[in-house]
Amino acid sequence: MSAVDVGSVTDRASTTSEPDEISRRLEALPASAYVWRLVILLSLGGCFEIYDLFFTGYIAPGLSRSGLMTTTTQAFFGFSGIGAFVAATFAGLFVGTFFLGFLADRFGRKAVFTYSLLFYSLASVIMACQTTPGGLLLWRFIAGIGIGIEVITIDAYITELVPSWMRGRAFAINQAVMLSAVPIVAALSWWLVPLTPYGIDGWRWVVLIGAAASMVIWVLRLYVPESPLWLARHGRAADADKIMQTLEAAAGATAAPLAARTAIVPARAPIKPAGFAELFRPPYGALVVLFMIFNLCQAFGVYGFANWVPALLVQKGITVTKSLQYSFIIAVAYPLAPLLAATFADRFERKWIICGAAAAISVFGLAFSQLTEPALLIASGVLVTGANMTLSYAYHAYQTEVFPTAIRARAAGLVYSMSRLSATFSGFIVAFMLREAGVGGVFGLITAAMVIVIVAIGVWGPTVRGKPLDA
């Protein structure tokens, strides 16, 4: 199995197209401060996605304290429990990634990057004002739709702005910047959730602070160009060339000689995007199925722990205030782990980094379930977090670079939506396992999911190291 060649699908009539030439020029780019600045700017926009995802777990004790939600429920699909709040989050993310991932392929990375976050911000403000479980879950679901669209767009965006030889580091830095939001939301939750400043529940303040801060996206969008590969695929060869010249000039590289470029045949415009049915047929089908299975399982490792850290600690007999304090200490590992991973991100094949991280999640997770001494408990939590974030940066790069530009956001959205579907039900499953089998049962479930990840990616995962996009 290998990444497909988009040229064979959309440009059979020509041997060399403008998108192919843009891809070649992109692959030839040396590193530059400008490219890294673009990665960081996009990542800052993604901070609010991470903030939103992770406050799900950190405000859980506050939702319970305010009487809106309970930690566990007697019914498996109990819609008054924290599991339902987690499920509403990921149900919205599923809708955003599965049904609306095509928006970035159709309207461009830049426009969707901007407006999806604004949509999320408005929905979050409304959610923070809700006083009933039903209203809270509805607006949590709606906010999740905006975040679901945004995360796929950012992944495609970064993939199409950096050459393959530095893409692993780019995604590691991307995750480090985005995940800096985790200790921030953990610290805010530790401080605010037990309080009611000005008579307003502390968890509401946590939500409102994130929504207000996300308005910075209007400033960030002014400094980020559209993806040159997306422009070329939509017949806007001159615009794509202009952006590539800017990238090349910033890197001190020389653009292709004019004589060599006059033979380039511009892509036809507009290109009809592949439908969902086509994604399940050759040459994409096997790749889509593999990554759907992968995402169904990896979500249990990442979100089965991340969204439940405070609740898992409370279940081990630690007070709410202490659990939030320990959670904050563990959260510091979120941005640090990808920074460490950046040192080896492009030295090893992506699939083996994913398999190694999945194995580490299993080992350190089982240790977390057995330990009770605070220092060891925190240490194992930090190690689980580090392994989770290594897995996260690697698969975000992996599942976008294996698909061609013409369908990148749609295909990545389709496969990534399975992690959102999995996480939707994992909220109920984790709550059930926590009640019936305790913390050990939760990590037994996570370990089983990680074994499937290792087998699926280790045996059938394609190799991507050093390969240019669309080739």
C-alpha positions in Angstrom: 0.0 0.0 0.0 1.3 3.4 -0.8 0.2 7.0 -1.1 -1.7 7.5 -4.4 -0.5 9.8 -7.2 -3.1 12.5 -7.7 -1.7 13.2 -11.1 -3.0 9.8 -12.3 -6.5 10.8 -11.3 -6.9 14.4 -12.3 -4.2 15.0 -14.9 -4.0 11.9 -17.0 -3.9 14.0 -20.2 -0.6 15.6 -19.3 2.8 14.3 -18.1 3.6 17.5 -16.1 1.0 19.8 -14.6 1.3 23.0 -12.6 0.4 21.2 -9.3 3.2 18.7 -10.0 5.6 21.6 -10.6 4.5 23.4 -7.4 5.0 20.1 -5.5 8.5 19.8 -6.9 9.4 23.4 -6.0 7.9 22.9 -2.5 10.0 19.8 -2.0 13.1 21.6 -3.0 12.7 24.4 -0.5 15.3 24.8 2.2 14.2 25.7 5.7 13.6 29.4 6.4 12.4 31.6 9.2 9.4 32.5 7.0 8.2 28.9 6.7 8.6 28.3 10.4 6.7 31.5 11.1 3.8 30.2 9.0 3.8 26.9 10.9 3.7 28.8 14.2 0.9 31.2 13.1 -1.3 28.3 12.0 -0.5 26.5 15.2 -1.5 29.5 17.3 -4.9 29.3 15.6 -5.0 25.6 16.5 -4.4 26.5 20.2 -8.0 27.2 20.6 -9.0 23.8 19.2 -6.7 22.2 21.9 -8.0 24.5 24.6 -11.6 23.5 23.7 -10.8 19.8 23.5 -9.0 19.7 26.8 -11.3 21.8 29.0 -13.8 19.0 28.4 -12.0 17.0 31.1 -10.7 19.9 33.3 -14.1 21.5 33.8 -15.8 18.2 34.5 -15.5 18.5 38.3 -17.0 22.0 38.0 -20.0 20.7 36.0 -20.6 18.1 38.6 -20.2 20.7 41.4 -22.7 23.0 39.8 -25.3 20.2 39.5 -25.5 20.3 35.7 -23.7 17.0 35.2 -22.8 13.9 37.3 -19.6 12.0 37.2 -21.2 8.6 36.4 -24.8 7.5 35.7 -26.6 4.2 36.3 -27.7 4.0 32.6 -25.0 3.3 30.0 -26.2 6.2 27.8 -26.9 8.5 30.7 -27.4 12.0 29.4 -26.9 13.7 32.7 -23.4 12.6 33.2 -19.9 13.8 32.2 -19.8 11.0 29.7 -22.6 12.7 27.8 -20.7 16.0 27.8 -17.6 14.2 26.3 -19.9 12.5 23.8 -21.5 15.8 22.7 -18.1 17.2 22.2 -17.0 14.4 19.9 -20.3 14.0 18.2 -19.9 17.6 17.0 -16.3 16.9 16.0 -17.5 13.9 14.0 -20.0 15.9 12.1 -17.4 18.6 11.4 -14.8 16.2 10.1 -17.0 13.6 8.4 -19.5 15.8 6.7 -17.8 19.1 6.3 -14.1 18.2 5.8 -14.7 18.9 2.0 -15.1 22.6 2.7 -11.4 23.2 2.8 -10.9 21.3 -0.5 -13.6 23.4 -2.1 -13.2 26.9 -0.7 -9.5 26.9 0.3 -7.5 26.4 3.5 -7.4 30.0 4.5 -11.1 30.8 4.4 -12.1 27.7 6.3 -9.3 28.1 8.8 -10.7 31.5 9.7 -14.5 31.0 9.7 -14.6 27.7 11.4 -12.9 29.1 14.5 -15.2 32.1 14.6 -18.2 29.7 14.4 -16.8 27.7 17.4 -16.2 30.9 19.4 -19.8 32.1 19.1 -21.2 28.6 20.0 -18.9 28.4 23.0 -20.1 31.7 24.4 -23.7 30.6 24.1 -22.8 27.2 25.7 -21.3 29.0 28.7 -24.6 30.7 29.3 -26.7 27.5 29.5 -28.4 26.5 32.7 -29.9 23.1 31.7 -28.2 19.8 30.8 -30.0 19.7 27.4 -28.9 23.2 26.5 -25.4 22.6 27.6 -25.1 19.4 25.5 -26.7 21.0 22.4 -24.3 23.9 22.3 -21.4 21.8 23.1 -22.3 19.7 20.1 -22.6 22.8 17.9 -19.2 24.2 19.1 -17.6 20.8 18.3 -18.7 21.1 14.6 -16.6 24.2 14.2 -13.5 22.7 15.9 -13.9 19.5 13.7 -13.6 21.5 10.5 -10.7 23.6 11.8 -8.4 20.7 12.8 -8.5 19.0 9.4 -7.9 22.3 7.7 -4.8 23.1 9.8 -3.3 19.7 9.1 -3.8 20.0 5.3 -2.5 23.6 5.5 0.8 22.7 7.1 1.3 19.6 5.0 1.1 21.8 1.9 3.5 24.5 3.1 6.5 22.5 4.1 8.7 19.9 2.2 8.7 16.3 3.3 12.2 16.3 4.8 11.0 18.7 7.6 7.3 17.8 7.8 7.8 15.6 10.9 9.5 18.5 12.7 6.9 20.9 11.4 4.0 18.8 12.9 6.0 18.3 16.1 6.4 22.1 16.5 2.8 22.6 15.5 1.6 20.2 18.2 4.0 21.8 20.8 2.6 25.3 20.1 -1.0 24.1 20.0 -0.6 22.0 23.2 0.8 25.0 25.1 -3.0 25.6 25.6 -3.3 22.5 27.8 -1.3 23.8 30.9 -3.1 27.1 30.4 -6.5 25.6 30.5 -5.4 23.2 33.3 -4.1 26.2 35.4 -7.2 28.2 34.8 -9.4 25.2 35.7 -7.3 24.6 38.9 -7.8 28.2 39.8 -11.4 29.0 38.7 -13.4 25.7 38.8 -13.6 25.5 42.6 -14.7 29.2 42.7 -17.7 31.3 41.6 -16.1 34.7 40.7 -18.8 37.4 40.6 -21.4 34.8 41.3 -20.6 32.9 38.0 -19.5 29.3 38.1 -15.8 29.0 37.5 -16.2 26.5 34.6 -18.1 29.1 32.7 -15.2 31.5 33.0 -12.9 28.9 31.6 -15.1 28.5 28.5 -15.5 32.2 28.0 -11.8 33.0 28.3 -11.0 30.6 25.5 -13.8 31.9 23.2 -12.7 35.5 23.8 -9.0 34.8 23.1 -9.8 33.1 19.9 -10.7 36.4 18.3 -6.9 36.7 17.6 -7.6 34.6 14.5 -8.6 37.7 12.6 -5.1 39.0 13.1 -3.3 35.7 12.3 -5.2 35.3 9.0 -3.6 38.5 7.6 -0.1 36.9 7.7 -0.9 33.4 6.3 -1.1 32.8 2.5 -3.4 30.3 0.8 -1.9 26.9 0.1 -0.1 27.1 -3.3 -0.9 23.4 -4.0 -4.6 24.1 -3.5 -4.4 27.1 -5.7 -2.7 25.2 -8.5 -5.2 22.4 -8.2 -8.0 24.9 -8.8 -6.5 26.5 -11.9 -5.0 29.5 -10.2 -1.5 28.9 -11.4 -0.4 32.6 -11.2 -1.5 32.9 -7.6 0.2 29.7 -6.7 3.4 30.8 -8.4 3.4 34.1 -6.6 3.2 32.4 -3.2 5.9 29.9 -4.2 8.2 32.8 -5.2 7.6 34.4 -1.8 8.5 31.1 -0.1 11.6 30.6 -2.3 12.8 34.2 -1.8 12.5 33.9 1.9 14.5 30.7 1.8 17.1 32.0 -0.6 16.1 29.4 -3.2 15.9 30.1 -6.9 12.6 29.5 -8.7 12.5 27.1 -11.7 13.9 28.8 -14.9 11.2 30.3 -17.1 12.2 28.1 -20.1 11.7 25.0 -17.9 8.3 26.2 -16.8 6.7 27.3 -20.1 5.9 23.6 -20.9 3.9 23.3 -17.7 0.2 22.6 -18.3 -2.0 24.3 -15.7 -4.5 22.2 -13.9 -8.0 22.3 -15.3 -10.4 24.5 -13.3 -12.5 23.8 -11.4 -11.5 20.3 -10.4 -14.4 18.1 -9.5 -13.7 16.8 -6.0 -13.9 13.1 -5.3 -17.1 12.0 -3.6 -17.3 9.8 -0.6 -18.0 6.7 -2.7 -14.9 7.3 -4.8 -12.8 7.4 -1.6 -13.7 3.8 -1.0 -12.6 2.6 -4.5 -9.0 2.2 -5.8 -6.6 3.9 -5.6 -7.8 5.3 -2.2 -10.0 2.6 -0.7 -7.5 0.4 1.2 -5.7 3.5 2.6 -9.0 5.0 3.8 -10.1 1.7 5.5 -6.7 1.3 7.2 -6.8 4.9 8.7 -10.5 4.5 9.7 -9.6 1.5 11.8 -6.5 3.3 13.2 -8.5 6.3 14.2 -11.3 4.3 15.8 -8.7 2.8 18.1 -6.2 5.6 18.7 -8.9 7.9 20.2 -9.2 5.5 23.2 -5.6 6.0 24.1 -5.5 9.8 23.6 -8.9 10.9 24.8 -9.6 8.0 27.1 -6.9 9.4 29.3 -6.8 13.2 28.4 -10.5 13.8 29.0 -10.6 11.8 32.1 -7.5 12.7 34.1 -9.2 14.7 36.9 -12.1 12.1 37.1 -9.6 9.2 37.2 -7.7 10.8 40.0 -10.9 11.5 42.0 -11.8 7.8 41.5 -8.5 6.9 43.1 -9.5 8.8 46.2 -7.9 12.1 45.5 -9.9 15.3 46.3 -11.3 17.5 43.5 -8.8 20.3 44.3 -5.8 18.0 44.5 -6.9 16.2 41.3 -6.9 19.5 39.4 -3.5 20.3 40.9 -2.1 17.0 39.8 -3.8 17.4 36.4 -2.1 20.7 35.9 1.4 19.2 36.7 0.7 16.4 34.2 -0.5 18.9 31.6 2.9 20.6 31.5 4.1 17.5 29.5 1.7 18.3 26.7 3.8 21.0 24.9 7.1 19.5 26.0 6.6 16.1 24.5 6.3 17.2 20.9 9.4 19.5 21.4 11.4 16.4 22.4 9.9 14.4 19.5 11.1 17.1 17.1 14.6 15.9 17.6 13.8 12.5 15.9 10.6 13.3 14.0 12.2 13.1 10.5 14.9 10.5 11.4 12.5 7.5 11.6 9.6 6.3 9.4 6.4 7.8 10.7 4.6 4.4 11.1 7.2 3.1 13.6 7.0 6.3 15.7 3.3 5.7 15.9 3.7 2.0 16.9 6.4 2.9 19.5 4.2 5.6 21.1 1.2 3.2 21.2 3.3 0.6 23.1 4.4 3.3 25.6 0.8 4.4 26.2 -0.1 0.8 27.2 2.9 0.3 29.5 2.8 3.7 31.3 -1.0 3.6 31.4 -1.1 0.3 33.2 1.4 1.7 35.7 -0.8 4.8 36.3 -3.7 2.5 37.1 -1.8 0.6 39.8 0.1 3.4 41.5 -1.2 5.5 44.4 1.9 7.4 45.7 1.5 11.0 44.4 5.0 11.4 42.9 4.9 8.1 41.0 1.3 8.7 40.0 2.2 12.1 38.5 5.3 10.7 36.9 3.4 7.9 35.1 0.7 10.4 34.1 3.4 12.6 32.5 4.8 9.6 30.6 1.4 8.6 29.4 0.9 12.2 28.2 4.2 12.3 26.5 3.5 9.0 24.6 0.0 10.3 23.7 1.4 13.5 22.2 4.1 11.7 20.3 1.4 9.6 18.8 -0.7 12.7 18.1 1.9 14.7 16.2 2.9 11.7 14.1 -0.5 10.6 13.0 -1.6 14.2 12.2 1.2 14.4 9.7 0.8 10.8 8.5 -2.9 10.8 7.7 -2.7 14.0 5.6 0.5 13.4 3.6 -0.6 10.0 2.4 -3.5 11.5 0.4 -3.2 13.7 -2.7 -3.9 17.5 -2.6 -7.2 17.3 -4.6 -8.9 15.2 -1.8 -6.5 15.8 1.1 -8.9 17.6 3.5 -11.9 15.4 2.5 -10.1 12.1 2.9 -8.3 13.2 6.1 -11.6 14.4 7.5 -13.3 11.1 6.6 -10.7 9.0 8.4 -10.2 11.4 11.3 -13.9 11.5 11.9 -13.6 7.9 13.1 -11.6 9.1 16.0 -14.4 11.5 16.8 -17.0 8.8 16.5 -14.9 6.6 18.7 -14.4 9.3 21.3 -18.1 10.0 21.3 -18.8 6.5 22.5 -15.6 6.3 24.6 -17.1 8.9 26.9 -19.9 6.5 27.8 -17.6 3.4 27.7 -15.0 4.9 30.0 -17.7 6.1 32.4 -19.1 2.5 32.4 -15.7 0.9 32.9 -14.8 3.4 35.6 -17.9 2.5 37.5 -17.7 -1.3 37.0 -13.9 -2.0 36.9 -12.2 1.1 38.2 -9.2 2.8 36.8 -7.6 -0.5 36.0 -10.5 -1.5 33.8 -10.2 1.8 31.9 -6.5 1.2 31.1 -7.2 -2.4 30.1 -9.5 -1.1 27.5 -6.9 1.5 26.3 -4.2 -1.2 26.1 -6.5 -3.4 23.9 -7.0 -0.4 21.5 -3.3 0.3 21.3 -2.5 -3.3 20.4 -4.8 -3.0 17.4 -3.1 0.3 16.4 0.3 -1.4 16.5 -0.8 -4.3 14.4 -2.7 -2.3 11.8 -0.1 0.4 11.2 2.9 -1.9 11.7 1.7 -4.4 9.1 -0.2 -2.3 6.6 0.9 1.3 7.1 2.6 2.9 4.0 6.0 4.5 4.2 6.2 8.3 3.7 9.7 9.4 4.8 11.4 11.5 2.2 8.5 11.3 -0.3 7.1 14.5 -1.9 3.4 15.2 -1.8 1.3 13.8 -4.7 4.1 11.4 -5.6 
